[in-house]
Amino acid sequence: MKIESFELERSQSLWENRVDYNLTESGVHPYNIKEIMNQAEIDELLSLRIGYGQTNGSIELRETISNLYPSSNKDQILVTNGSAEANFISMWSLLKPEDELVLMLPNYMQIWGIANSFGVKVKPFYLKFEDNWEPDLSELQELISDKTKMIAVCNPNNPTGAILEEKDMHEIVNLAKEADAWIYSDEVYSGVRIDGGVEDPTFWGMYDKTIVCNGLAKSYALPGLRIGWLTGPEEFIEEAWGYHDYTSISTGIISQQIASLVLKPNLRKRILERNRDILKTNLSALTKWLDQHPEIFEYVLPRAGGMVFIKYDLDINSTELARKLREEKSVLVVAGDCFGMDNYIRLGIGSEKEYFLKGLSLVDETLQELKKS
Ligand SMILES: Cc1ncc(COP(=O)(O)O)c(C=O)c1O
């Protein structure tokens, strides 16, 4: 099997620690331990024996996670190394080369890359800029065949920050039911709504063949814990655990202990509120900045997530624009090319305000040059 290069991750990994201003992060400025744990909790963590722990996730953590999903229980949860591993295990365990996958695009391109590498036929349906990043579900319907094994969505969406309308979620469920296909919903950006709507729009509970992926990297601002999870029917979770035995055996026990605290109602609320404030403040600064360049930028406001996917009208390819900003201004942005969409860039809005504004002012200098040339 030959794997495709995962451009989005690779372009970030190569440069994010080498530039002065990294505007590629789609999550929120990360916490340190002292900001989220009290001294007694820290002391308890320090005396933890660093064994393997329970490889599918500690009972406490799985129970805490299952409280977020009505009518689920701990045996319907598998704790993984980030939502990235959750995505990988799910695709690996469910998709076979003869299957077809109907996939929302644009998207975090991991599922796209895995499915293509496995020889699965990937049929994309698109969120459309001109329709406020909503999909045309009649197009989705036409893609479904008797080989459709799964409909996979990223909701809230990376890179657009769009959220499916409830009526569209119901329609997607109906189409999946008719085809007896799985719904796979990557919901790692749920929890922080910046448009004031329902915090956790989820496919959970809408259909029995639904698998939901989530984790602590984005809305919770704790990417370094590498904690993700799958919620799904018990038989699927049991099978996915078998695949997890082959990938990483277990997540770190220290991370599991911290995650159990973070997901308790009071702390969870505090974390999500702090992160919502950061995103709202930076989004408002970003839109002011974008509106100073109406001849260059068009955008649809994100409804969740730490990023904005911006369309630009300049005579330069997006990878070239990202390279120019990196080399000349030490500012890192994600090129639309990473999502197969040139003439867009993705800007993260989750960093500290001063840092973010300074990064933007440097982007401004490049824009002035490009406008003149
Ligand atoms: C939609 C989506 N899913 C999964 C991931 C992987 O995140 P992690 O493994 O850090 O939880 C990302 C990372 O950017 C993402 O955007």
The ligand as an SDF file (V2000), in Angstrom:
LIG
                    3D

 16 16  0  0  0  0  0  0  0  0999 V2000
  -11.3570   17.6210   11.8270 C   0  0  0  0  0  0  0  0  0  0  0  0
  -10.1430   17.1170   12.5300 C   0  0  0  0  0  0  0  0  0  0  0  0
  -10.1430   15.8670   13.0110 N   0  0  0  0  0  0  0  0  0  0  0  0
   -9.0860   15.3680   13.6510 C   0  0  0  0  0  0  0  0  0  0  0  0
   -7.9460   16.1120   13.8420 C   0  0  0  0  0  0  0  0  0  0  0  0
   -6.7860   15.5250   14.6090 C   0  0  0  0  0  0  0  0  0  0  0  0
   -6.7330   16.1220   15.8550 O   0  0  0  0  0  0  0  0  0  0  0  0
   -6.1300   15.4650   17.1770 P   0  0  0  0  0  0  0  0  0  0  0  0
   -5.5910   14.1250   16.8200 O   0  0  0  0  0  0  0  0  0  0  0  0
   -5.0840   16.3930   17.6320 O   0  0  0  0  0  0  0  0  0  0  0  0
   -7.2930   15.3420   18.1260 O   0  0  0  0  0  0  0  0  0  0  0  0
   -7.8860   17.4200   13.3580 C   0  0  0  0  0  0  0  0  0  0  0  0
   -6.6690   18.2410   13.5200 C   0  0  0  0  0  0  0  0  0  0  0  0
   -6.5250   19.3310   13.0370 O   0  0  0  0  0  0  0  0  0  0  0  0
   -9.0220   17.9390   12.6870 C   0  0  0  0  0  0  0  0  0  0  0  0
   -9.0350   19.1860   12.2040 O   0  0  0  0  0  0  0  0  0  0  0  0
  1  2  1  0
  2  3  1  0
  2 15  2  0
  3  4  2  0
  4  5  1  0
  5  6  1  0
  5 12  2  0
  6  7  1  0
  7  8  1  0
  8  9  2  0
  8 10  1  0
  8 11  1  0
 12 13  1  0
 12 15  1  0
 13 14  2  0
 15 16  1  0
M  END
$$$$
